[in-house]
């Protein structure tokens, strides 16, 4: 049996939600090892002058504790 832990990360990107999710995983992997999955909990965006300016994601990252 594996012991798993879940952390929540907020990330943003100028180019899209997928990029924001990738950045969240990339940043988390600097200090967390054995990442197993990512769950996109929430997506949002900021709008300026009728255009999306910034994409935001709230992700849950699951990793194995050894």
C-alpha positions as CSV (number, residue, x, y, z in Angstrom):
1,X,0.0,0.0,0.0
2,X,1.3,3.5,-0.9
3,X,0.8,6.6,1.3
4,X,-0.3,9.6,-0.8
5,X,-0.6,13.2,0.0
6,X,-2.5,16.0,-1.7
7,X,-1.5,19.6,-1.9
8,X,-3.3,22.5,-3.5
9,X,-1.5,24.9,-5.8
10,X,-2.7,28.1,-7.5
11,X,-1.0,29.0,-10.8
12,X,-1.5,31.4,-13.6
13,X,-0.4,32.0,-17.2
14,X,-0.8,34.5,-20.0
15,X,-1.2,31.8,-22.6
16,X,-3.9,29.4,-21.3
17,X,-5.2,27.1,-18.6
18,X,-3.1,24.1,-19.9
19,X,0.1,26.2,-19.5
20,X,-1.0,27.3,-16.0
21,X,-1.4,23.7,-15.0
22,X,2.0,22.8,-16.5
23,X,3.5,25.6,-14.5
24,X,1.9,24.4,-11.3
25,X,3.3,20.9,-11.7
26,X,6.7,22.3,-12.7
27,X,6.9,24.6,-9.7
28,X,5.7,21.9,-7.3
29,X,8.2,19.4,-8.6
30,X,11.0,21.7,-7.4
31,X,10.3,20.8,-3.8
32,X,7.9,17.7,-4.0
33,X,9.1,14.4,-5.4
34,X,7.1,11.4,-6.6
35,X,4.2,13.4,-8.1
36,X,1.6,10.9,-9.4
37,X,-1.3,13.0,-10.7
38,X,-2.8,16.5,-11.0
39,X,-6.5,17.3,-10.7
40,X,-7.8,20.6,-12.1
41,X,-10.1,21.8,-9.4
42,X,-11.0,25.2,-10.7
43,X,-10.3,27.5,-13.7
44,X,-10.8,31.2,-13.9
45,X,-9.5,34.2,-15.9
46,X,-9.1,37.9,-15.6
47,X,-10.6,40.1,-18.3
48,X,-9.4,43.5,-19.5
49,X,-10.9,45.5,-22.3
50,X,-13.1,42.6,-23.3
51,X,-10.2,40.1,-23.7
52,X,-8.8,37.5,-21.4
53,X,-5.6,38.8,-19.8
54,X,-4.6,36.0,-17.5
55,X,-5.6,32.4,-17.0
56,X,-5.7,30.9,-13.5
57,X,-6.0,27.3,-12.3
58,X,-6.5,25.8,-8.8
59,X,-5.0,22.3,-9.0
60,X,-4.6,19.5,-6.5
61,X,-1.3,17.6,-6.9
62,X,-1.1,14.1,-5.5
63,X,2.3,12.6,-4.6
64,X,3.6,9.5,-2.9
65,X,5.2,9.8,0.5
66,X,8.1,7.4,1.0
